[in-house]
Amino acid sequence: MSSLVSIVLQNTDDARAIIDAVMTDNPEAVASRYPAMVKIDSPGELVMNKASIADRLGRDFELQEIHLCLVNISGNIDEDDDRIVLRWNS
């Protein structure tokens, strides 16, 4: 069984669009919703695609903007201009 990776985001308007995109792109992910934040857990890896997030926001989106609503990350980060991937390196 794979280890879980996770991301925790503040519960803001932009973060809700990011969460929607992440949940759509990662069907095995599970979102735990709290009043001030949302934690997304996924087995193995979690992918955040720039195009999916921009589509949900209805505007251009730079992946570095995710830091404006980021609370916590659990996993190793691999990122480029188009996506961020969380996974545990072996």
C-alpha positions as CSV (number, residue, x, y, z in Angstrom):
1,M,0.0,0.0,0.0
2,S,1.2,3.5,-0.9
3,S,1.8,6.1,1.7
4,L,-0.5,9.1,1.7
5,V,0.6,12.5,0.5
6,S,-1.5,15.6,1.4
7,I,-2.0,19.3,0.9
8,V,-3.9,21.6,3.2
9,L,-5.3,24.8,1.8
10,Q,-7.2,27.7,3.4
11,N,-10.9,27.8,2.6
12,T,-10.8,30.9,0.3
13,D,-12.5,31.6,-3.0
14,D,-9.3,30.9,-5.0
15,A,-8.5,27.8,-2.9
16,R,-12.0,26.3,-3.6
17,A,-11.3,26.5,-7.3
18,I,-7.9,24.9,-6.7
19,I,-9.4,22.2,-4.6
20,D,-12.1,21.5,-7.2
21,A,-9.4,21.1,-9.9
22,V,-7.2,18.9,-7.7
23,M,-10.1,16.6,-6.8
24,T,-11.1,16.3,-10.5
25,D,-7.6,15.5,-11.6
26,N,-7.0,13.0,-8.7
27,P,-10.0,10.7,-8.5
28,E,-8.5,8.6,-5.6
29,A,-8.0,11.8,-3.5
30,V,-10.2,12.4,-0.4
31,A,-11.0,15.9,0.8
32,S,-11.6,16.6,4.5
33,R,-13.4,19.9,4.8
34,Y,-13.1,22.1,7.9
35,P,-14.4,25.7,8.5
36,A,-11.1,27.4,7.8
37,M,-9.2,24.8,5.6
38,V,-9.5,21.7,3.4
39,K,-7.1,18.8,3.6
40,I,-6.7,16.6,0.5
41,D,-5.1,13.2,1.0
42,S,-4.1,10.9,-1.9
43,P,-2.4,7.5,-2.0
44,G,0.9,7.6,-3.8
45,E,0.9,11.0,-5.4
46,L,-1.2,14.2,-5.8
47,V,-1.0,16.2,-9.1
48,M,-1.9,19.9,-9.3
49,N,-2.2,20.9,-13.0
50,K,-1.9,24.6,-13.9
51,A,-4.4,24.3,-16.8
52,S,-7.1,22.7,-14.7
53,I,-6.8,25.3,-11.9
54,A,-6.8,28.2,-14.5
55,D,-9.9,26.7,-16.1
56,R,-11.7,26.6,-12.7
57,L,-10.6,30.1,-11.8
58,G,-11.5,31.5,-15.2
59,R,-8.1,33.4,-15.5
60,D,-4.4,32.8,-15.9
61,F,-2.9,31.1,-12.9
62,E,0.8,30.8,-12.0
63,L,1.4,27.7,-9.8
64,Q,3.4,29.8,-7.3
65,E,0.0,31.5,-6.4
66,I,-0.8,28.3,-4.5
67,H,1.4,29.5,-1.7
68,L,-1.1,32.3,-1.0
69,C,-3.6,29.8,0.4
70,L,-1.2,26.9,1.4
71,V,-1.2,25.8,5.0
72,N,0.7,22.5,4.9
73,I,2.2,19.9,2.5
74,S,3.0,16.3,3.3
75,G,5.3,14.7,0.6
76,N,8.2,15.6,-1.6
77,I,7.5,18.3,-4.2
78,D,8.3,18.0,-7.9
79,E,7.3,21.0,-9.9
80,D,7.7,22.6,-13.2
81,D,5.8,25.4,-15.0
82,D,2.7,23.3,-15.7
83,R,2.2,21.1,-12.6
84,I,3.1,20.3,-9.1
85,V,3.4,16.7,-8.0
86,L,3.5,15.5,-4.4
87,R,4.9,12.0,-3.7
88,W,7.3,10.4,-1.3
89,N,10.7,9.7,-2.8
90,S,12.0,6.2,-2.1
